[in-house]
Amino acid sequence: MAAQEAVDTVRDREIGVEQEHLDQVYRRLEEKIHEAEFLMNDAAQRGQVGTPGALAERDAQVFRAGIHLNRLNNEFEDFLFGRIDLLYGKDGKKGPDGAYTSVEPAEDAVRADNTADIGETLHIGRIGVLDSDYAPLVIDWRAPAAAPFYRSTPVDPGRVVRRRVIRSKGRRVLGVEDDLMRPELRATLDGRELPVIGDGALMAALGQARSHTMRDIVSSIQAEQDLVIRAPAASVTYVEGGPGTGKTAVALHRAAYLLYQDRRRYAGGILIVSPTPLLVSYTEGVLPSLGEEGQVAIRAVGSLVDGAEATAYDDPAVARVKGSSRMVHVLRKAARGALEGPGAPQLLRVVAFGRRLELEADELRRIRHNVLGGTAPVNLLRPRARRLLLDALYAKSGAVGRHSDPELAAELRSSFDEDVSTEDSFLSFLDGWWPELTPRQVLDAMADERRLGRWARRILNQGEVRRVARSLRRRELSVHDVALLDELNTLLGAPARPRKKREYDPLDQLTGLEELMPVREETQRERAERLAAERTEYAHVIVDEAQDLTPMQWRMVGRRGRHATWTVVGDPAQSSWSDPDEAAEARDEALGSRPRRRFELTVNYRNPAEIAELAAKVLALAMPGKESPRAVRSTGVEPRFVALGKGADLAETVRLEAERLLGEVDGTVGVVVAMNRRAEAAGWLAGLGERVVALGSLEAKGLEYDATVVVSPAEIADESPAGLRVLYVALTRSTQALTVLSGDRDVPDGAGVPDLLRD
């Protein structure tokens, strides 16, 4: 009892030490907020000077001060989350953040009797904070000085003696957890031996309950993850890792790190591509919590095309066709063939030089063939089509050769073109014969099975044509349809967008200013906002769950990073695409000849060993010889197996199991079913509250829950050729408890274990 009281006393004292430091940080932040507000007010006053230079300076200063103020005003859940106590370094050089730059300790830092003094203490947080004397109160987690917090291990400690994770809520420190990197040392700080609190920061972080949104891992990043986050951005960084290795979190933290390192370079924006809208919702709060927002766009694959949003799902057979690179050839023919719609005119008749001139169907067909002989986008060929029509009409007019004088001949031809091309009959014909097509119009034309059959001849078989055409008759788009729209947008050529009209600014009307600046140029902030809204290409592209992208989706993503550097994050063992080799070929085409740098994440931080071992049985069937990541913890709770007995109601059984798990865990419960049961499963769980959610097998990618119920493994495995890999994903979503519910198709044994999960 006395020993425990002593431990509690030390813990309380250390919490008090960190609370005192946090109070000092917040006092300094309040000073910085006042400074930023003063700058904004001062900048606003500059606008009253009434000169163009003052206005431009005002806009730039307000923009910068506003961003700074917004960052300072964010109330983070744990603004200050870490601390490292370091030995004296080899040299006395300091970096721009005020910390010493030396990585290795000085030769005399450790005395012969294994004692040492702490030479420097650094606190790690979400943004850097300096005191009034420019000494570091908080080091930004992305700064080089913070790297030892993540990379130091007992095997390779560098200067780090103690690493501490600080848990706080708002402005209150709740607890501390310490790891000793040099346990053999007896280190002192300010004449007192360095205390050690807790059983390890990582295990404490892993035990926290999950919510429906992703937390950042900034306080518990491990060494192999940190290597990826801080890897140089040149070329392509390829990251492979199994379930629970933190791939998605690493991708998000990498975006924040790249912006911190080279904000000017990435002013063109960073795009993060996620497989599903659910994963976007799950992750979108992470970047603001890391001190970054505004320069990073997180988009689901089905939301990459402006004005299109995927809300429908294709069945696996249709998805395999739409996602295949064969569709490129079909779409090329469709983009041209759609010009010849059912209502397209077959006769052009105009009056010129007192004569009636006509072009009939065969002549028009030859002209169209000549126009389409090039490779330019269809909509951009309309001027060429207009010119060739006028050439053919002029040839029929009898005016060719009427004048031997070149100037007179040219004047006659110009007069002919002007007269004919302004006739209503010619203009209405051109609109009907060569309309400006939209991608959606072509996709709608492909819903006609007969027309699609002509365009897909010798590319798709009759059954594939029928299934694709039927799927295109619905108004809702699938994630595969969005990739087709993007391809068509390239094949057709998009018309130029009108520039958004600027809002009225009363400062434009300052006396005398309109004579100097009749049209005021857009401000730096307005330009940044406009470019962000119009952006279709990015400076860096991060692809999450890259193994799921189809060849057509790789083409779509590739267009957004033609001049970008890339981070590609994935796991072949979790791929839901049926032809990984075809997808890999499309991926390599999108990435071009850029050099690749490869990393592998090998540690499963999500699943306890008991769940990871069960999932490994499916991995052995899905990808023989593939090793699963190593789980770092064990809970002693084995997966639970429930077999649906004769006459038992599936809905009632699932609901009862979800209720049981809600009583066992503090966080969320996910119920994973085959895709065709999604809507049905949502009804089973109605009224159980927000902590439980039903989702289809393909929607589970990247998400995690405190507990999961996987319903009928056989149904999930039989959904598609990639079904076993999809089942592997479903079984690896839980951080604490897993229930597998089997039906007749699962062939459960006496213990309820389905056939696919037995040894």
Disulfide bonds with the S-S distance in Angstrom:
none
